[in-house]
């Protein structure tokens, strides 16, 4: 898990040049991992002037880049062939 996290940090640094990162681990169903015994880690790039953790207001979310564009930007850097496209 940590090897993949280090790879994600390198790829995201190269693609987006963030100022830092938030890393968060969810383990177990009650902690948001989905089901018992599951663990996953969030890698969130951060910038000095970003909006921190934007709350959802009026069913609106702040997305600085579409998920399709993010996928296109990062897929090649991770060495992944197109999936589902």
C-alpha positions in Angstrom: 0.0 0.0 0.0 2.8 2.4 0.8 4.7 1.6 -2.4 1.6 2.5 -4.4 1.1 5.7 -2.2 4.7 6.8 -3.0 4.0 6.2 -6.7 0.8 8.2 -6.5 2.7 11.1 -4.8 5.4 11.1 -7.6 2.8 11.0 -10.4 0.6 13.7 -8.9 3.7 15.9 -8.2 4.7 15.5 -11.8 1.3 16.2 -13.2 -0.1 18.9 -11.0 2.8 20.4 -9.0 0.9 20.6 -5.7 2.4 22.3 -2.6 1.5 19.3 -0.4 -0.8 16.4 0.2 -3.4 15.1 2.6 -3.2 11.3 3.1 -6.1 9.5 4.8 -6.6 5.8 5.6 -10.0 4.2 6.0 -10.0 0.7 7.5 -13.2 -1.3 8.2 -16.8 -0.7 7.4 -17.5 1.8 10.2 -14.6 3.9 9.2 -15.8 4.4 5.6 -13.9 1.6 3.9 -17.1 0.0 2.7 -17.0 -3.4 4.5 -15.2 -5.2 7.3 -11.5 -6.0 6.6 -11.1 -3.6 3.8 -8.6 -0.8 3.8 -7.9 2.0 1.4 -5.9 5.2 1.4 -6.8 8.6 -0.1 -4.1 10.8 -1.6 -5.3 14.4 -2.0 -3.1 17.0 -3.6 -3.2 20.4 -2.0 -2.2 24.0 -3.0 -1.5 27.0 -0.8 -4.5 28.9 -2.2 -6.9 26.0 -2.6 -10.4 26.0 -1.0 -9.5 23.3 1.6 -12.4 20.9 2.2 -15.3 22.5 0.3 -18.6 21.6 1.7 -21.5 20.6 -0.5 -24.0 23.5 -0.6 -27.1 23.5 -2.6 -26.2 20.2 -4.3 -23.1 21.9 -5.8 -19.5 20.5 -5.6 -16.3 22.3 -6.5 -14.3 20.3 -9.1 -11.4 22.2 -10.6 -11.1 19.5 -13.3 -13.5 16.9 -14.7 -12.9 13.3 -13.6 -12.5 12.4 -17.3 -9.8 15.0 -17.7 -8.1 13.9 -14.5 -8.2 10.3 -15.8 -6.7 11.3 -19.1 -3.9 13.3 -17.4 -3.0 10.6 -14.9 -3.6 7.3 -16.8 -0.5 7.4 -19.0 1.7 8.6 -16.1 0.6 5.6 -14.1 1.3 3.3 -17.2 -2.3 2.2 -17.4 -4.1 1.5 -20.7 -7.5 2.9 -21.2 -10.2 1.1 -19.2 -13.8 1.4 -20.2 -13.1 4.0 -22.8 
